[in-house]
């Protein structure tokens, strides 16, 4: 996929402890996993951050992203759809909000505008802040974005967890859209509609964290619609 679009893999540092929370450790991790051999890689907040305005934000009016985002005029967003211990689930909207945010920006979103409230902010406010941040990125690219969600190896936990639970559902497939709101909504609906017994575990994670609220907030902000039509490509 990277070769086809002549792309660059973009990342930002994390706001929590681990092997991606500093640029030095992050570059080493990238090399160990073979990414730097596979394609050009850019840790976008390696040299600072860029502030994006959030027009009519529900919770935050600014979003801090990696400085090097300014070097790109389009983005292909490949997301692993799965559960998440805080967001309920992770898909396109989480990837373009938390994923593109600088390390400082990640804390700012989690704290709903206050880095000091990283782990203690009101939960729905955090979800709305993710939608706000996603809206600023969509506005930045002016429609030059494509979103792909891979519904495979779906655990209730995120890939960022030190020890994620084993996948609880069978693979469903790969979905793509120009609309991140419709895409995430379709993925959630496919989980609910699955006959796989493991769906209950993932649904409990989504509902216990009110995960769909991020999609609701994103639609309210006008960056997409929850209405969609599925077209199967065989």
Protein Blocks (a to p, Z undefined) as FASTA:
>chain_A
ZZmnopacdddddfbecjklbfklmmmmmmmnommmmpccddfklnoccddddehiakbc
cdcddfklmmpcbdcddddddddfklopacfklmmmmmmpcfklmmmmmnnopaklmmmg
cfklmmmmmmmmmmmmmmmnnopacdddddehiafbdfklmbacddfbdcfbdcddfbfk
lmmmmmmmmmmmpcbfklmmmmmmmmmnommmmmmmmmmnopacfbdcddddZZ
